[in-house]
Amino acid sequence: MGKEHGHVNWMDQIFKEYEREGGLKNNPGFGKPLPESALSKYIRRPRIGFLPLWIKWQKEIREKLAELVRLKK
């Protein structure tokens, strides 16, 4: 790692050195899928992946508002 835009990016340099020395492979979960509990705040959508729960709520609110507007007309 060198200089980027005239300065040394110390964090990138430290992480690359840690990675080069095999530091990531010493982590207990290295190479394993995330447990379901790590994704509990998210909803599973086929072909899309995991989305934050607030996006689901945002969609529900939008649909309810559209229904109210439709009913008022």
C-alpha positions as CSV (number, residue, x, y, z in Angstrom):
1,M,0.0,0.0,0.0
2,G,1.2,3.4,-0.8
3,K,0.0,6.9,-1.0
4,E,-3.5,7.6,-2.3
5,H,-4.2,11.3,-3.1
6,G,-1.0,12.4,-1.4
7,H,-1.5,10.5,1.9
8,V,-0.9,7.0,3.3
9,N,-4.0,5.0,4.0
10,W,-2.9,3.4,7.2
11,M,-6.0,1.2,7.8
12,D,-5.7,-0.3,4.3
13,Q,-2.0,-1.0,4.9
14,I,-2.6,-2.6,8.3
15,F,-5.5,-4.8,7.0
16,K,-3.5,-6.0,3.9
17,E,-0.6,-7.0,6.2
18,Y,-3.0,-8.8,8.6
19,E,-4.6,-10.6,5.6
20,R,-1.2,-11.5,4.1
21,E,-0.1,-13.0,7.4
22,G,-3.3,-15.2,7.4
23,G,-5.0,-13.3,10.1
24,L,-8.5,-13.8,8.6
25,K,-8.1,-17.6,8.4
26,N,-7.6,-17.7,12.2
27,N,-11.1,-16.4,12.7
28,P,-13.5,-19.2,13.9
29,G,-16.1,-18.5,11.3
30,F,-13.8,-18.1,8.3
31,G,-15.2,-19.7,5.2
32,K,-18.5,-20.6,6.8
33,P,-22.0,-19.1,6.0
34,L,-23.5,-16.6,8.3
35,P,-25.9,-18.1,10.9
36,E,-29.6,-17.3,10.5
37,S,-29.4,-15.4,13.7
38,A,-27.1,-12.8,12.1
39,L,-29.8,-12.1,9.5
40,S,-32.8,-12.1,11.9
41,K,-33.4,-8.3,11.3
42,Y,-33.8,-8.9,7.6
43,I,-36.4,-10.5,5.4
44,R,-35.6,-13.1,2.8
45,R,-36.7,-12.3,-0.8
46,P,-36.3,-14.9,-3.5
47,R,-33.7,-13.9,-6.2
48,I,-33.0,-10.7,-4.4
49,G,-31.4,-11.7,-1.1
50,F,-31.9,-10.2,2.3
51,L,-33.5,-6.8,2.7
52,P,-33.8,-4.7,5.9
53,L,-37.1,-5.0,7.7
54,W,-37.8,-1.3,7.4
55,I,-38.1,-1.7,3.6
56,K,-40.9,-4.2,4.1
57,W,-42.6,-1.7,6.5
58,Q,-42.1,1.1,4.0
59,K,-43.8,-0.9,1.3
60,E,-46.7,-1.8,3.6
61,I,-47.2,1.9,4.6
62,R,-47.1,3.0,0.9
63,E,-49.7,0.3,0.0
64,K,-52.0,1.4,2.9
65,L,-51.7,5.1,1.9
66,A,-52.5,4.2,-1.7
67,E,-55.5,2.2,-0.5
68,L,-56.7,5.2,1.6
69,V,-56.4,7.5,-1.4
70,R,-58.3,5.1,-3.6
71,L,-61.1,4.7,-1.0
72,K,-61.4,8.5,-0.6
73,K,-62.0,8.9,-4.3
